[in-house]
């Protein structure tokens, strides 16, 4: 018992952990040799441990025991794992950030391939992976993440390096996987912070488990920036090589993949890129090509003969400049007015819009306007105020194939092809004739109106038979010319106002208005009121597209198709439902064909004679408005209907006389508008067969039985009746006697019989350069 007593009572043995007495005491306590309870033993053990600890030097007491260190480490690991699991379970990928999905709306010509332009602030076109060449996919993996298909979406070493670089203020130096970069581009942002990298890490882990590698790669290539303002690989392929992403070969793909590291610095065809930057681009390209070979995407033989690709010079993105903005404006107007989509839908971006515009026809129309107006604008300092609006429609389909809204949408954003404040002038007379024929209307004295029917062509004579609520009207002819008795066809060729104003009253102003609507002019066209006695003379102001479309109804034998400008609208493979463009019978064929035959006379022997230079069957009508505020020519062949209007507008938006702007006496519809029309039509029809009008005029062009024709004088004449024919005749625009500027004697009654034969063709024609011709 002596040794045991010594071990329990000797304080030195308890204080010294190296002393065997301490172990002995512990053994005793554990053995229960003293009969103490288990609680007492634990207390004793704890007290002994504290005592030992207290007996240590201070520098020993601050060092944890191995038990404490191990416990702390295990606790930290468990807490870390718990935190990791907790964060992973709680993290959900956020919605895509707006910048990542921002796309342009791309507008195409009628081939669906040639780009007109685009709208939207971001030059991005999101495409599926199957529209990205395999070579581009391989190049991206070889450049950015060679373990992409086997890793779990993150790179611990890369993240640690990036965090360290960020902490030192050096920015992220690379090392992230493609998945992490996709997460940064698509879900997060470009902020260089540790918190963003932590979020990126956990979201990448989850994305790797919830999205396929194909989707991740497609997302990465669609959200990455390649320089030159190109976001996404499709925009990049167009910016650097002028092709689609599906067409990229290995060499081109390797270059685009190289750009991902330093887009601006590696642009080898930029004047701002240094020589060192260009060499670095080549080095990076070689690195990517070697990686493609190492990963088995490119065989050694192809790698050996590969050469650095030719990169095209940077060009401005096809936005709204030049003619593009006007065509895009027309397309958007069509989409909204036909409720294909809303403005909000369009503003979301990513739409592929295929229009009806023909690139060759568009170039021809814009070039014709520029060529013809260049000479006109050289005559006067004010000629810069002269503007043009024009449109061309395919009669058989209603497609708008070309339109001219101005010289450049950026500098002149108002679209003159859509303006509805430019009066059309005498081009409206065609609808007056169509109304008379459709209604089988008669003159004031009961004669049926046909192309042969004669009217008094005296300038300024009062229109008879107007409704009681319509003010009296005495329309002058141009230059106050008087024509005496003149046929309807000849009055059209000469654009005799007094005849067509009276004819409108004979038919009924409401019927004249309805005929214009039937042909295709909108019912809400400004100035087209049935309470307006001058409606037949063109006080209304349809836009160029509507006027070309209405004349197309005559070219299409009375079948009316509302002009349209968009073929398809799609996004991510889903297409919008488009309106149907069916034809409806606006006029009997015999009516429409008779109008065409009369309008042929305008070209063959009338105010539109400049259009004869086309060398094909053509019909049309000139128009010149009061004070020479506007001048038009609307005309057509069997294959194409085109309207061209000129006007002059001051900076304060007030219109001025075309003649004053041009520095000449007057600009008529038969001059520059007709010349623009002819120049354009020659080019647009060059590759189409020369087709004649197939006219079936029925009884409308059957000449009357020879009878005596009263005249304002005491004499009358009789002449034989011509043989009816279906072949186009040439109504003579000239009256039986030279017109005078003095009023002729007013007949006391309207003629009761019709003339026998149109007068002979004149031996001379006015010069195309004489801009003071009648409208």
RAFEN-V380079 format. One line per field, one symbol per residue. ss: DSSP state (a for helix, b for strand, c for the rest). phi: phi as a letter, one per 30 degrees, with the letter a starting at -180 (. if undefined). Layout:
# RAFEN-V380079
ss: ???
phi: ???
This chain:
# RAFEN-V380079
ss: caaaaaaaacaaaaaccccaaaaaaaaaaaaccccccaaaaaaaaaaaaaaaaaaccaaaaccccaaaaaaaaaaaaaaaaaaaaaaaaacccccccaaaacccbbbbccccccbbbbbcccbbccccaaaccaaaaaaaaaaacccccccccccaaaaaaaaaaaaccccccccccaaaaaaaaacccccccaaaaaaaaaaaaaaaaaccaaaaaaaaaaacbccccbbcaaaaaaaaacccaaaccaaaaaaaaaacccccccccccccccaaaaaaaaaaaaaaaaaaaacccccaaaaaaccccccccccccccccccaaaaaaaaaaaaaacccccaaaaaccccbbbbcccaaaaaaaaaaaaaaaaaaccccaaaaabbbbbbbbcccccbbbbbbccccccccccccccccccccaaaaaaaaaaaaaacccbcccccbcccccbbbcccccccccccccccccccccaaacbccbbbaaaaaaaccaaaaaaaaaaacaaaaaaaaaaacccccccccccccccaaaccccccaaaaaaaaaaaacccbbcccbcbbbbbbccbbccccccccbbcccaaaaaaaaaaaaaaaaacccaaaaaaccccbbbbbbcaaacbbbbbbbccccbbbbbbbbbcccccbbcaaaaaccccccaaaaaaaaaaaaaaaacccccccccccccaaaacccccccbcccccccbccccccccccccccccccccccbccccccccccccccccccccccccccccccccccc
phi: .dddddddcddddddcdddddddddddddddieciddddddddddddddddddddddedddddddddddddddddddddddddddddddddbeddededdcdbdccccdddibdddlbbjdcdbbdbdddcceedddddddddcadcedcdcjbbdddddddddddddicidcjjddddddddddcccacdcbdddddeeddddedddccbdddddddddddcdccihiccjddddeddcbibdddcdcddddddddddedaeddcddccdcdddddddddddddddddddddddidbddddddcdbdddcdddbdddccdideedddddddeddddchdacddddddiiccccccdcdddddddddddddddddddddaddddddbbbaabbdedbiddcaabcldadddbdddddcdbbcediddddddddddddddhdbddcjdddbeddcbdcddidddcideddcdebbddddhhdccidbdedddddchddddddddddddjeddddddddddkdedceeiccdccdcedciddbddddddddddddddchjdcbdebbbdabbahiccddcddcdcbddbeedddddedddddddddbbdcedddddibebbabdabceihdabbbcaacecabbbbbcabbdediddbddddddibdaccddcdedddededdeddceccddccdccbdiddcddddebdcdbdddcbbbbddddeacdeccdddcddbedbccddddddbdecbcddbedddddbbddedddcddd
